Amino acid sequence: MTRGLKWAMLGPALAFIGLMIVFPLVFTVNLSFTNAFGAVFDYQEYDLAAAVLVLFTLVIVGVVMILRRGGRRETT
């Protein structure tokens, strides 16, 4: 088989698999950022929730990194 024929036969299958992965992913992300009326980020508590999430993430990651570094022993 020629190289072009291989890609011609494989192309539709790859396109179908790609659409089966990409469309649900994009649709889910779109749904997660909108409410029932289609408004994007129309929540009054969104700013507070985002700030708490960032603070929590930074604190937890910092604590884990400090604890992990302190528990490490050097081997010779």
WOKALIN-V97859 format. One record per residue. N is the residue number from 0. RES is the residue in one letter. PHI is phi as a letter, one per 30 degrees, with the letter a starting at -180 (999 if undefined). NEAR is the number of other C-alpha atoms within 8 Angstrom. Layout:
N;RES;PHI;NEAR, N;RES;PHI;NEAR
//
This chain:
0;M;999;4, 1;T;d;5, 2;R;d;6, 3;G;d;6, 4;L;d;8, 5;K;d;9, 6;W;d;8, 7;A;d;8, 8;M;d;8, 9;L;d;8, 10;G;e;8, 11;P;d;8, 12;A;d;8, 13;L;d;8, 14;A;d;8, 15;F;d;8, 16;I;d;8, 17;G;d;8, 18;L;d;8, 19;M;d;8, 20;I;c;8, 21;V;d;8, 22;F;d;8, 23;P;d;8, 24;L;d;8, 25;V;d;8, 26;F;d;8, 27;T;d;8, 28;V;d;8, 29;N;d;8, 30;L;d;8, 31;S;d;7, 32;F;c;8, 33;T;b;11, 34;N;c;10, 35;A;d;5, 36;F;c;5, 37;G;i;6, 38;A;d;8, 39;V;c;7, 40;F;h;7, 41;D;c;7, 42;Y;c;5, 43;Q;d;5, 44;E;c;6, 45;Y;d;9, 46;D;d;7, 47;L;d;7, 48;A;d;8, 49;A;d;8, 50;A;d;8, 51;V;d;8, 52;L;d;8, 53;V;d;8, 54;L;d;8, 55;F;e;8, 56;T;d;8, 57;L;d;8, 58;V;d;8, 59;I;d;8, 60;V;d;8, 61;G;d;8, 62;V;d;8, 63;V;d;8, 64;M;d;8, 65;I;d;8, 66;L;d;8, 67;R;d;8, 68;R;d;7, 69;G;d;6, 70;G;d;6, 71;R;d;6, 72;R;c;4, 73;E;d;4, 74;T;c;3, 75;T;c;2
//
